[in-house]
Amino acid sequence: MVILQGLILIHLKSMALLVREAQSCSSSDESDSSLSSRGSSSIAEEDTEMKMIEKNVVEILVKLKIWINDTLGLPSSNSLNSGIVTLFNDQDDAMIEALLCLLDTHSGLQFGSYSSRIDNNQEELNFESMDFFNPIDAFEEFLNGISHDSSVLLDFLVSNETCFLLYFLRILKYLNKVRSANTLVLTTLKKVQLSIKKLTNKSLFPYDIRPVLKQLEKLTETENI
């Protein structure tokens, strides 16, 4: 199991890094020269290259999903998010890191309107409905795993043993961006928000938590929770 966890985490880190680097190169190209000075063929080539990267990344993630489900004896319909939470249920630090990689990868991809076919199981994939590693579903899977216990989230925020602060801040920004979270998730986050406020009012929080608190307030106030 430890070997599988390590291999899966390496693959997820690689995918997140690949997408990040592709984004960085694209942004660099746009800043170095204006769109008007670049030929249409060059822009088309970059678009084709990015779509190819997206295609390869998603195909690898699908294969990871199949691998995890087969190894753990999970249903083939089980999502990658669910498989990740199940696989790393005894390794909090690795689980948070894996969820962060999935979030960064999903956020960085711009799914094209084409399909891909995985040869080994003939599974056709539509990139416009690629929800098997949706960050919101992943966060919900994580919260289900801790029974939506807000005190556990608070413990993660206070602890320096995981990268939870970074993941939590990014998932909150993502939720605010897409405006999508169910009532149970919002209720849990509201409890975390209130707990943080109590601690900060007494100057008991160990670091500046205001960026997280700002995102929590924005999310819960918008949804009237």
Order of alpha helices (4+ residues) and beta strands (2+ residues): alpha-alpha-alpha-alpha-beta-beta-alpha-alpha-alpha-alpha-alpha
